């Protein structure tokens, strides 16, 4: 279980695959952790890639403060890990909140990004609906874990019951401070007008065909805003194809990496 000192964090990360391979960094979503990438890492481990999946600030096994971060902070944290591990330029794969972190990373460190794979990216124009950011709603889920568990299950509705407890347990390690901070950070983040700066980075944007968490119009805002981005719809999945239909997801990711 590797850890790395990164800024004010003791950051936990998964590290699999070829130590000398081309690095891919996987960035998980909100109320999630690196464990949600385990199916993907296992399916890629025999290929010439080094596979790195960190736990973001306030989540999973990562230790450190989580009460005042921004999307820029999370991208800076991931960059700190990349630098500490000496990875150089990397492919970035992000899911939901992690897809937004990947976009910010690419805006901040474009020369160090080989490609982007954005799975179910959220709002890029600071226009997340107010009801999602309602503090009372967030407080209710933080205080009542049964409600939080039910909401979490909806993000991967097509995942079988077998093995779900592992993902759920890892997700519930999220610090309450991170839960309260997330909607604030998302409302503050608006980069739609900057997406053109990502010209030249091979990009795939994808969503599950039955995703009820992020509307298709929101995902398309990233797909249409990033020059020459490829848009894919994944059958048999809702918000989390990486854990619902992992074989299909990895086949799509491998095709993206080959094109990139």
Secondary structure as GFF3:
##gff-version 3
##sequence-region A 1 260
A	DSSP	beta_strand	3	6	.	.	.	ID=ss1
A	DSSP	beta_strand	9	17	.	.	.	ID=ss2
A	DSSP	beta_strand	22	27	.	.	.	ID=ss3
A	DSSP	three_ten_helix	34	37	.	.	.	ID=ss4
A	DSSP	alpha_helix	38	44	.	.	.	ID=ss5
A	DSSP	beta_strand	49	54	.	.	.	ID=ss6
A	DSSP	alpha_helix	71	84	.	.	.	ID=ss7
A	DSSP	beta_strand	90	95	.	.	.	ID=ss8
A	DSSP	alpha_helix	97	108	.	.	.	ID=ss9
A	DSSP	three_ten_helix	110	112	.	.	.	ID=ss10
A	DSSP	beta_strand	113	119	.	.	.	ID=ss11
A	DSSP	alpha_helix	135	143	.	.	.	ID=ss12
A	DSSP	alpha_helix	145	154	.	.	.	ID=ss13
A	DSSP	alpha_helix	164	171	.	.	.	ID=ss14
A	DSSP	alpha_helix	176	188	.	.	.	ID=ss15
A	DSSP	three_ten_helix	192	198	.	.	.	ID=ss16
A	DSSP	beta_strand	202	208	.	.	.	ID=ss17
A	DSSP	alpha_helix	216	225	.	.	.	ID=ss18
A	DSSP	beta_strand	230	234	.	.	.	ID=ss19
A	DSSP	alpha_helix	241	244	.	.	.	ID=ss20
A	DSSP	alpha_helix	246	259	.	.	.	ID=ss21
###
